[in-house]
């Protein structure tokens, strides 16, 4: 996870904001995913290079959807057509700190 200053992230669309409860939110724009587990006091930012060191994509709408069942268990749906695959999913069991 990387942490970014506020000015480097664009404003997301309403459909790109999901919550599980008042403490757990997921917000994405393009290929960046913001995650908070403390009601927005602190945020982690995921980007593709966190999961794949050789990631090379110019898809500005990479993240299609994010769904969490619990604060720790979730799945992210990616549009990876620009690298030859129609879609890809990433799962996490630790709230987004790591993926598989």
N, C-alpha and C positions, 0 to 999 in steps of 0.2 A: 504494500500500500504506500502511496505517496500522499503527502499533504501539500495543498496548493493555496496560495493567497486568494482571497475572495475575488479579486478582479480578473483572475485568469479563467474563470468558469462562466459560460453563458447562462442566461436564465432558461430553465427547462419549461417544456410545455406541461400543462396540467395533467395530461395522461401519462407523463413520465415521473409522477410523484406517487409513491405507494407508501402506506403505513400499515403496521400490524397492530399498534396501540400507540399511546401518547409518547412512548420512549423510542420506538423502533421505526425508522423511516429509511426509504431508499429513493434516491433521486438520480435520474440519468439524463444526459444530454450527449448525443453523438456516441462517442466511444468511452466516455468517462461515467463512472458510477459512484455516487456519494452515498455513504452509509453512516447512520448514527444510531447508537444504542442508548443514548442518554438524553433524548428529547431535543437534540440539536446543539447541545453545548460543545461537543467535539464531533468531528467528521473524519472518516477515512475515505480516500479516493482510490478506486480500482481503475486500472487501465489495462488493455490487452498485454502489454509488455510484462505485467506482473505475473501472468500465467504462461506466456510464451516469449522467451527472450529474443527470438528471431522474428517476431511479429512485424509484418509489413503490410499494412492495409491503409487505404485512403477512403474508406467508407465512413462518411460523417454521420450515418444513421446506423451504426453497427448494432447497438443494443436495441432490440425490438420490444422486450418485455422482461420484467423481473417479478418473481412470485416467491414469497416466503410463507411457509407453514408455521414456523416458530421463529423466534429471534435468531436462532442458529442455523436452521435448515431451510435452504432456498435453492432456486434455480434461475438462471439467466438465459434468455433466448437471444442468439446473435444472428444477424444477417451476414453470412460470409460468402455471398455469391461472387464478390470481387476476387476471391482467392480460389475459386473453382468448386466451392461447396455451397449448396443452397442455404443451409442453416446449420447451426451448432448450438449445443447447450453446455452450460457450465454449472456444476453443482457445488454447494458448500455445506459443510456441517458445523462450521465455527463462526457463523455470522458474517462471512465474507473475508475473513483474514486469510484464508487459503481456498483454493478451488481444486476440483478434480473433473 
